[in-house]
Amino acid sequence: MRLGQKRMISCAITGGIHSPTMSPHLPVNSKDIAQQALDAAKAGAAVVHIHARCNETGKPSARLEDFGDIIGMIREKNDDVIICITTGGGLGMTMEERTQAVPKFKPTLASLNVGSINWGLFPLAERYKEWKHDWEKPFYEATRQSIFTNTFVDIEKTLQLFRETNTIPEFECYDVGHIYNLKFLKDTGHITGKVYMQFVLGINGALGSTPYDLMMMKETADRLFGMDEYIWSAFGAGRAEFPICTQSLFLGGNVRVGLEDNLYVSKGVLAPSNAALVEKMVRIMGEFNYEPMTPTEARQMFGVS
């Protein structure tokens, strides 16, 4: 099978959006995050996207010790899967906290958000009557007046960190304007080489997750960069995860699944693990004669060894 018929699957293991109350299967301590990453890789994910959590409460964590524990456990058993460290972090974290894991661990990939948006998770605060931890409900309520801040200064400083550590940026694009931000950064010399974009659709406060929204993102990227001048992936939050991923395949893109983005494997059925979501994506790919890239093939796509 030609590499062009293959697609990279990324798996976002835990993220900073969902909380322990929402699913008993969400990994919220270092050991479980690492194990679910290993299982996702075995199921077909070439990339595992890593956030850290506080082991005691499951709250998103920026602690280097937590990231180190997770990365160490993954690398002990699998030195091949590509690790992508977040610089998105969690609500209330400073930019310094969000980015400090990059120079410490020098990952192959790290996410880099390329624009500010409202981050409206507050509807989740009314969805549950009882919470496992005191931090959860106030965490969601606070997002009614929260801005996920990613200024040009933030982006430029983070890009410098990436250059110093030979880390490839995975540019998180939540809206069409973020692609224009990338074009500006490219034109002004802050970005060199082929750009890797991740289209993040369906966040309350940014672009929606309909087929039209994905087409708009793809057409804008084509027009600004040229079809052969960038690499891209896409997903939709929640129930839009698999529809957007499937559409992405047809348009030539890669895909991302995982409990960070979606807790359900089918309507009303909680996903028992990240691996279950990867396995479903692999099945969908197989129905249309695609196969998942290996980590080696993904590195070949990115031009690294």
C-alpha positions as CSV (number, residue, x, y, z in Angstrom):
1,M,0.0,0.0,0.0
2,R,1.4,3.4,-1.0
3,L,2.0,5.9,1.8
4,G,-0.5,8.2,0.2
5,Q,-3.2,5.7,0.9
6,K,-2.3,5.7,4.6
7,R,-3.4,8.2,7.2
8,M,-2.0,9.1,10.6
9,I,-4.1,8.5,13.7
10,S,-3.4,10.7,16.7
11,C,-4.9,9.8,20.0
12,A,-5.6,12.5,22.6
13,I,-5.5,10.5,25.8
14,T,-7.0,12.7,28.5
15,G,-6.8,16.4,27.7
16,G,-8.0,19.2,30.0
17,I,-11.7,19.4,29.1
18,H,-13.4,16.4,30.6
19,S,-13.4,15.6,34.3
20,P,-13.5,12.4,36.4
21,T,-17.3,12.7,37.0
22,M,-18.0,12.4,33.2
23,S,-16.6,8.9,32.6
24,P,-15.1,6.2,34.8
25,H,-12.9,5.4,31.8
26,L,-11.2,8.7,31.5
27,P,-7.6,8.2,32.7
28,V,-6.9,10.7,35.4
29,N,-3.6,9.6,37.0
30,S,-0.2,9.2,35.5
31,K,-0.2,5.4,35.4
32,D,-3.6,5.1,33.7
33,I,-2.7,7.9,31.2
34,A,0.5,6.1,30.2
35,Q,-1.2,2.7,29.9
36,Q,-4.0,4.0,27.8
37,A,-1.4,5.7,25.6
38,L,0.4,2.4,25.2
39,D,-2.9,0.6,24.4
40,A,-3.9,3.3,21.9
41,A,-0.5,2.9,20.1
42,K,-1.0,-0.9,20.0
43,A,-4.5,-0.3,18.5
44,G,-3.0,1.8,15.6
45,A,-2.2,5.3,16.8
46,A,1.1,6.7,15.5
47,V,0.9,9.7,17.8
48,V,-0.3,10.0,21.4
49,H,-1.2,13.5,22.6
50,I,-0.3,14.0,26.2
51,H,-1.8,16.2,28.9
52,A,-1.0,15.6,32.6
53,R,-3.3,15.3,35.6
54,C,-3.0,15.6,39.3
55,N,-2.9,12.0,40.6
56,E,-5.0,12.8,43.7
57,T,-7.9,14.8,42.1
58,G,-7.7,14.3,38.3
59,K,-7.4,18.1,37.8
60,P,-5.3,19.2,34.8
61,S,-1.7,19.6,35.8
62,A,1.3,21.5,34.5
63,R,3.8,19.8,36.9
64,L,6.9,18.5,35.2
65,E,6.9,15.6,37.6
66,D,3.5,14.4,36.3
67,F,4.6,14.8,32.6
68,G,7.9,13.0,33.4
69,D,6.1,10.1,35.0
70,I,3.8,9.6,32.0
71,I,6.5,10.0,29.4
72,G,8.8,7.7,31.3
73,M,6.3,4.9,31.6
74,I,5.4,5.2,27.9
75,R,9.0,5.1,26.8
76,E,9.8,2.2,29.0
77,K,7.5,0.0,27.0
78,N,7.3,1.7,23.6
79,D,10.1,3.8,22.2
80,D,8.6,4.1,18.8
81,V,5.2,5.9,19.2
82,I,5.4,9.6,18.6
83,I,4.7,11.7,21.8
84,C,3.0,15.0,21.3
85,I,3.0,17.2,24.4
86,T,0.4,19.8,24.9
87,T,1.1,23.5,25.3
88,G,-2.6,24.2,25.6
89,G,-2.6,23.0,29.2
90,G,-5.7,23.7,31.2
91,L,-7.9,26.5,32.5
92,G,-6.0,29.1,34.5
93,M,-2.5,28.0,33.6
94,T,0.1,30.6,32.6
95,M,1.9,30.4,29.3
96,E,5.1,29.6,31.1
97,E,3.4,26.6,32.8
98,R,1.8,25.5,29.6
99,T,5.1,25.4,27.7
100,Q,7.7,24.3,30.3
101,A,7.5,20.6,29.4
102,V,8.8,21.3,25.9
103,P,12.4,22.3,26.8
104,K,12.4,19.6,29.6
105,F,11.4,16.6,27.5
106,K,12.1,17.8,23.9
107,P,9.3,15.9,22.2
108,T,9.1,15.1,18.5
109,L,5.7,17.0,18.4
110,A,4.0,19.5,20.6
111,S,0.7,21.4,20.1
112,L,0.7,25.1,19.6
113,N,-2.5,27.0,19.6
114,V,-2.5,29.9,17.1
115,G,-5.2,32.2,18.2
116,S,-7.3,33.2,21.2
117,I,-11.0,32.1,21.6
118,N,-13.8,32.1,24.1
119,W,-13.7,28.7,25.8
120,G,-17.3,28.1,26.7
121,L,-17.5,24.8,28.7
122,F,-20.0,26.2,31.1
123,P,-23.0,24.3,29.8
124,L,-21.4,21.2,31.2
125,A,-21.8,22.6,34.8
126,E,-25.5,22.0,34.6
127,R,-25.3,18.5,33.1
128,Y,-24.4,16.7,36.3
129,K,-26.1,16.8,39.7
130,E,-23.2,15.2,41.7
131,W,-19.5,15.7,41.2
132,K,-16.6,13.5,42.4
133,H,-14.4,16.4,43.2
134,D,-14.9,19.9,44.5
135,W,-12.9,21.5,41.7
136,E,-15.0,20.2,38.8
137,K,-18.2,22.3,38.7
138,P,-16.5,25.7,39.5
139,F,-13.9,24.8,36.7
140,Y,-16.7,24.7,34.1
141,E,-18.7,27.6,35.5
142,A,-15.6,29.8,35.2
143,T,-15.4,29.3,31.5
144,R,-18.5,31.6,31.0
145,Q,-16.0,34.5,31.3
146,S,-12.9,32.8,30.2
147,I,-10.7,33.5,27.2
148,F,-8.2,30.9,26.0
149,T,-5.4,33.4,25.4
150,N,-2.8,32.8,22.7
151,T,-1.3,36.1,21.6
152,F,1.3,36.6,18.8
153,V,3.9,37.2,21.5
154,D,2.9,33.9,23.1
155,I,3.1,32.1,19.8
156,E,6.4,33.6,18.8
157,K,8.1,32.8,22.1
158,T,6.8,29.2,21.9
159,L,8.0,28.8,18.4
160,Q,11.5,29.8,19.6
161,L,11.3,27.1,22.3
162,F,10.4,24.6,19.6
163,R,13.3,25.6,17.4
164,E,15.7,25.2,20.3
165,T,14.4,21.7,21.0
166,N,13.9,20.5,17.4
167,T,10.2,20.1,18.2
168,I,7.7,20.1,15.3
169,P,4.7,22.3,16.1
170,E,1.2,20.9,15.7
171,F,-0.7,24.1,15.0
172,E,-4.1,23.9,16.6
173,C,-6.6,25.9,14.5
174,Y,-10.0,26.4,16.0
175,D,-11.3,28.9,13.5
176,V,-10.6,30.2,10.0
177,G,-8.8,33.3,11.4
178,H,-6.2,31.0,12.9
179,I,-5.1,29.8,9.5
180,Y,-4.6,33.5,8.6
181,N,-2.5,33.9,11.7
182,L,-0.3,31.0,10.5
183,K,0.0,32.6,7.1
184,F,1.2,35.8,8.7
185,L,3.7,33.9,10.9
186,K,5.0,32.1,7.8
187,D,5.3,35.3,5.8
188,T,7.2,37.0,8.6
189,G,9.7,34.2,9.0
190,H,8.6,32.9,12.3
191,I,7.7,29.5,10.7
192,T,9.8,27.8,8.1
193,G,9.2,24.5,6.2
194,K,6.0,22.7,5.8
195,V,3.2,23.6,8.2
196,Y,1.3,20.9,10.2
197,M,-2.2,22.0,11.1
198,Q,-4.7,20.4,13.4
199,F,-8.3,21.5,12.7
200,V,-10.1,21.6,16.0
201,L,-13.9,21.8,15.3
202,G,-16.9,22.1,17.6
203,I,-15.6,24.1,20.6
204,N,-18.2,26.4,22.0
205,G,-16.7,29.8,21.3
206,A,-15.0,28.9,18.0
207,L,-16.0,27.3,14.7
208,G,-18.7,24.6,14.5
209,S,-18.2,21.0,13.5
210,T,-20.4,20.5,10.4
211,P,-19.1,19.3,7.1
212,Y,-19.3,22.9,5.8
213,D,-17.0,24.1,8.6
214,L,-14.3,21.5,7.7
215,M,-14.6,22.4,4.0
216,M,-14.1,26.1,4.9
217,M,-11.0,25.3,6.9
218,K,-9.5,23.1,4.2
219,E,-10.3,25.5,1.3
220,T,-8.8,28.4,3.3
221,A,-5.6,26.4,4.0
222,D,-5.4,25.4,0.3
223,R,-5.8,29.0,-0.8
224,L,-3.3,30.5,1.6
225,F,-0.6,27.8,1.6
226,G,-1.1,25.6,-1.5
227,M,-2.3,22.0,-1.3
228,D,1.2,20.5,-1.2
229,E,2.7,22.9,1.3
230,Y,1.1,21.8,4.5
231,I,0.1,18.6,6.4
232,W,-3.2,18.5,8.2
233,S,-5.4,16.6,10.5
234,A,-8.9,17.2,11.8
235,F,-11.5,16.1,14.4
236,G,-14.8,17.2,15.7
237,A,-15.6,17.5,19.4
238,G,-18.1,15.1,21.0
239,R,-20.4,13.3,18.6
240,A,-18.8,15.0,15.6
241,E,-15.5,13.2,16.2
242,F,-16.0,10.3,13.7
243,P,-18.0,12.2,11.1
244,I,-15.3,14.9,10.8
245,C,-12.5,12.3,10.9
246,T,-14.2,10.3,8.1
247,Q,-14.6,13.4,6.0
248,S,-11.0,14.3,6.6
249,L,-9.9,10.9,5.1
250,F,-11.8,11.7,1.9
251,L,-10.2,15.2,1.7
252,G,-6.7,13.8,2.1
253,G,-6.2,14.6,5.8
254,N,-5.2,12.7,8.9
255,V,-7.4,12.1,12.0
256,R,-7.4,12.5,15.7
257,V,-9.6,10.6,18.2
258,G,-9.4,10.2,22.0
259,L,-11.1,10.7,25.3
260,E,-9.9,14.3,25.4
261,D,-12.3,15.1,22.6
262,N,-15.1,12.6,22.9
263,L,-16.2,10.2,25.6
264,Y,-18.5,8.0,23.6
265,V,-17.8,5.1,21.2
266,S,-21.4,5.2,19.9
267,K,-24.6,6.9,20.7
268,G,-25.2,6.6,24.5
269,V,-22.3,4.2,25.0
270,L,-19.2,5.4,26.9
271,A,-16.0,4.4,25.3
272,P,-14.2,1.9,27.6
273,S,-10.8,3.2,26.6
274,N,-8.9,5.4,24.2
275,A,-7.9,2.2,22.4
276,A,-11.6,1.5,21.7
277,L,-11.8,4.8,19.9
278,V,-8.7,4.1,17.9
279,E,-10.0,0.7,17.0
280,K,-13.2,2.2,15.7
281,M,-11.3,4.7,13.6
282,V,-9.1,1.8,12.1
283,R,-12.4,0.0,11.2
284,I,-13.8,3.0,9.5
285,M,-10.5,3.5,7.6
286,G,-10.6,-0.1,6.5
287,E,-14.1,0.3,5.0
288,F,-12.7,2.8,2.6
289,N,-9.4,1.1,1.9
290,Y,-7.2,3.3,4.1
291,E,-4.7,2.0,6.6
292,P,-3.2,3.7,9.7
293,M,0.4,4.9,9.4
294,T,3.0,3.4,11.6
295,P,5.1,5.9,13.7
296,T,7.9,5.4,11.3
297,E,5.7,6.3,8.4
298,A,4.4,9.4,10.3
299,R,8.0,10.5,10.9
300,Q,8.6,10.1,7.2
301,M,5.7,12.3,6.5
302,F,7.1,15.0,8.8
303,G,10.6,14.6,7.4
304,V,12.3,13.5,10.6
305,S,14.0,10.2,11.5
